[in-house]
Amino acid sequence: MAVHHLKEYIRPADLEEALAAVRRHGDAARPIGGGIDLVRHTPPAVTTLVDLTSLPLSYIRAADDGIHIGATTTLGEIEGDPLLGDYAGGVVPDMLHGVGSMQLRNLATLGGALVGAHPWSDVVPVGLALAATVSVYDGVSHELPLAELLGSREPHPPLVTAIHLPTDGGSLWAAFVKFAATGFDVATLNVCVALRWKEGSCAAPCVVIGGTPWLATAVPAAAAELAGRPLVKDTIASAAAAAARQARVGDDRRATATYRRTLVEVGVRRALERIAAMTTGGRS
């Protein structure tokens, strides 16, 4: 890593100072938590790092409206937290266990993983499927859907301070499936399905496909096949087939579009079969 072009390292005392530093330096500044992306590639135009780890943004808290996770909380801390182990069938630690190595997870932060918005991200599809929201600071603190943050085209986006997962309530179930060349590799394609299980049928389902090779997006046609229906073999098959038909897939060095379309169908089917098994033997 060549960092000879870095000229300033700022450790702000509060969010106001952090935002002021980012805005003052413009494109030359980068907020950092674990700094994983910057270790991989520091753009030559970046001369200033604004370290957010000195701020009180590392925590995992249960609240009446769900679970709140500070933006600088590491993926390793989240993976091992008992609150997340019991949440939505344990989808969050299950997904994180396959994100790089333990050493990487002990550095990488949740905020950085979401703001980085990499097409191969495993964190993004799970956040989208669970209808996560984020707290941001742009002079005032407010909350917005994760999907809105990811779709933003603002040249200077706000600082992400926390991520909120909605209340489990004993009815939220989710499953994550990843296809990769090795255990440490990034996804060739990944799938996350989440739904509310009510009176033996699916409510508010969401099917998200990532690594297509574009950033993860929801597949409404697959969700429509699930809404109001029991998780039986025919429902699972129709939802998986709908996902394969609607998903936007393409070629890159990891896989062809044709292969990815096959993976979409297999991944959605496997995710739904896992949820079906959990709802049959767990909370319902």
Secondary structure, 3 states (H helix, E strand, C coil): CCCCCCCEEECCCCHHHHHHHHHHHHHHEEEECCCHHHHHCCCCCCCEEEEHHHCCCCCEEEECCEEEEECCCEHHHHHCCHHHHCCCCCHHHHHHCCCCCHHHHCCCEHHHHHHHCCCCCCHHHHHHHCCCEEEEECCCEEEEEHHHHHCCCCCCCCEEEEEEEECCCCCEEEEEEEECCCCCCCCCEEEEEEEEEECCEEEEEEEEEECCCCCCEECHHHHHHHECCCCCHHHHHHHHHHHHHHCCCCCCCCCCHHHHHHHHHHHHHHHHHHHHHHHHHCCC
